[in-house]
Amino acid sequence: MGRLFGTDGVRGVANADLTAELAMGLSVAAAHVLAEAGSFAGHRPTAVVGRDPRASGEFLEAAVVAGLASAGVDVLRVGVLPTPAVAYLTGALGADLGVMLSASHNAMPDNGIKFFARGGHKLADELEDRIEQVYRQHSTGEPWDRPTGAGVGRVRDYDEGFDKYVAHLIGVLPNRLDGLRIVLDEAHGAASRVSPEAFARAGAEVVTIGAEPDGLNINDGCGSTHLEMLKAAVVEHGADLGIAHDGDADRCLAVDGAGNEVDGDQILAVLALAMKEAGTLRGNTVVATVMSNLGFTLAMEREGVQLVQTAVGDRYVLEAMKESGYALGGEQSGHVIVLDHATTGDGTLTGLMLAARIAATGRSLAELAGVMERLPQILVNVRDVDKSRVGSSAELSQAVAEAERDLGATGRVLLRPSGTEPLVRVMVEAADIEQAQAVAGRLADVVKSALG
């Protein structure tokens, strides 16, 4: 049996891979492991539990809450809020742990469980491993140590979480957004109420699309994975920019006034220069992943900003930031972490800060994003293969070496197994898009034959 925890919690098809029994068991295990680790320090623990609007989140939330309360943890149920809101509230309320139910950008049938430690930080790998170990140990029949009477956890709704989080977002903005017209695509997800409210309170004129979640339409043809609707809306409404979130709103992509996509690398570049100018870019350094476009690397070098690169995954970006005290990091996919104001990627905060830079400078998003030139980058997702053998296949290693020789110094190749989906990602970057497409196609074919 494979490891339950991926790069972003436990995910799977709800009620098939991710069952109520698994959700409850993991929650009980998390409570026991964190208690063993001394996280509760002898006091009665409290957990913040939130979810995105997926229909399956309703029964999974009930299972998680039941598991935590049965383990003696008091639960503050915040309802439908973004992942970064749950992380923020976990820290702001002094809770001992947080739990978010979401599969982020995945399709509606999927769902996931993500745990946060005290302070709103993601759990370290060793704690996740221990939770999984304890869960498996008890799922085979070993009884839990269960409190009774007054020892069981109490559950209450915490409706104040919405306003508390929005007030936090507004409070950290460097300036208001008056005069900007902004289209927001909420992916029918967790930020459908929060993001429009925050942008409006900050002074922007807001046009909202994809903000009518019904439990079944999350990420369906909208949001950060489907920008077509946002691009059309920005042009139609003559907006200054558009902002797109994913299902749990921990990422942000943008569209300029002409309807052109502005990806996470470009957003990170704009914010890096803004923070450098403000003197808040600690170490004059930004943290990104190996998936960042080469154009981003060149732009940061030209602007005198140091770049630290990590493995793919916002958790690895965050680890590098915390280890060295850096203030800004992110991914091309739109996960941007501003560590002074958030403990995880926050799509609404990122969008607000990007808009604030436009308002402060009077420059268009296209002009600001032009600080970097995106080199052609082709990404192919190869499904139905054994992703665990990416690093051990001799046939695949030989194909990658040949591709790198063909590209020379003008490009690069990156193969990696997805941490959240059953597929292998093939990324090829080159100065010429046709060459990038050809090389990516050849490598994808080799992945299918070697790992299929």
Sequence and secondary structure as in RCSB ss.txt:
>XXXX:A:sequence
MGRLFGTDGVRGVANADLTAELAMGLSVAAAHVLAEAGSFAGHRPTAVVGRDPRASGEFLEAAVVAGLASAGVDV
LRVGVLPTPAVAYLTGALGADLGVMLSASHNAMPDNGIKFFARGGHKLADELEDRIEQVYRQHSTGEPWDRPTGA
GVGRVRDYDEGFDKYVAHLIGVLPNRLDGLRIVLDEAHGAASRVSPEAFARAGAEVVTIGAEPDGLNINDGCGST
HLEMLKAAVVEHGADLGIAHDGDADRCLAVDGAGNEVDGDQILAVLALAMKEAGTLRGNTVVATVMSNLGFTLAM
EREGVQLVQTAVGDRYVLEAMKESGYALGGEQSGHVIVLDHATTGDGTLTGLMLAARIAATGRSLAELAGVMERL
PQILVNVRDVDKSRVGSSAELSQAVAEAERDLGATGRVLLRPSGTEPLVRVMVEAADIEQAQAVAGRLADVVKSA
LG
>XXXX:A:secstr
   S BTTBEEEEBTTTB HHHHHHHHHHHHHHHHHTTTTTTS  EEEEEE S THHHHHHHHHHHHHHHTT EE
EEEEE  HHHHHHHHHHTT SEEEEE  TTS TTEEEEEEEETTTEE  HHHHHHHHHHHHHHHTT       GG
GS  EEE TTHHHHHHHHHHHT SS  TT EEEEE TTSTTTTHHHHHHHHTT EEEEES    SS TTSS GGG
  HHHHHHHHHHT SEEEEE TTS  EEEEETTS EE HHHHHHHHHHHHHHHT SGGGEEEEETTS HHHHHHH
HHTT EEEEE SSHHHHHHHHHHHT SEEE TTS EEETTT SS  HHHHHHHHHHHHHHH   HHHHHTTS   
 EEEEEEESS GGGTTT HHHHHHHHHHHHHHGGG EEEEEE SSSSEEEEEEE SSHHHHHHHHHHHHHHHHHH
H 
